[in-house]
Structures are given as structure tokens and as C-alpha cells.
């Protein structure tokens, strides 16, 4: 501890500044060394799958499904009586189930086709609303929303 005299003649003890109390100083500036840029051979570009390759995959999957379906029909060859509305028929069980699956697929296709036609009509209306009477496209009419 150090004593310091004041103008009135009194002495006051003061603390010495320790290195922890010194004001912070800016760190020395040294150039940042960057690693050298090395050129590596470019990796070969990965080819994107095409529609034809997707078609081949779909055909192979369909062939496997048909083979399993054929095995199912051959193993379930026992005759069963099918009642539908007012009719009655005797068919092998595998064939009857195949007809049921085909009927379900047709039903789904009809509903899907109806929805696609609805969306196409809606898209045509929106496009017609955007075209001005002069034949030029415009943005004055907001798009209609149809559920």
C-alpha cells in the first residue's frame, strides 16, 4: 500500500494497481495466415434419374407383383359362390378376389379422373380471368377459390 499526500496535508492510503486492474489493451495485430488453396480434381457429377429409368423400375415392380398375384390365384383355386345384388356365380376364390381388387382400382381411377377434370376447369377459369379483353395478360382480377 502506498500513501499519497493531499493538498490539505493529510495522507491517504491508496491501492497499487495490480495487473488484473489495468485497463485492457488491444491484442497485438498479427497477420492471419490462411492455408494454401489446393485444387482437387472435381468429383464426377452424379447423373439425375430420368423418366425412362423410373419407368423401368415401375415395370420391374409390376412384374414382381403380377408373379405374386399369379401364385395367389393358383393357390386359392377352390370354388366359392359369389352373391352380388340379385345374381349368383361360382368362381375360384383367387379370381373372385382379383375381380374385387380390379373393381376397387376402377373406382379410385374414376374419382381421381373427376378431380383432375375439376382442377383443369378451375385452372382454365383462373387463366381466363387473367387475360384482359385486349388479349393481353393482366393481374387485375383475383383468382377464384373453388372447393
Secondary structure, 3 states (H helix, E strand, C coil): CEEEECCCCCEEEECCCCCCCCCCCCCCCCCCCCCCCCCCCCCCCCCCCCHHHHHHHHHHHHHHHHHHHHHHHHHCCCEEEEEECCEEEEEEHHHHHHHHHHHHHHHHHHHHHHHHHHHHHHHHHHHHHHECCCCCECCCCCCCCCC
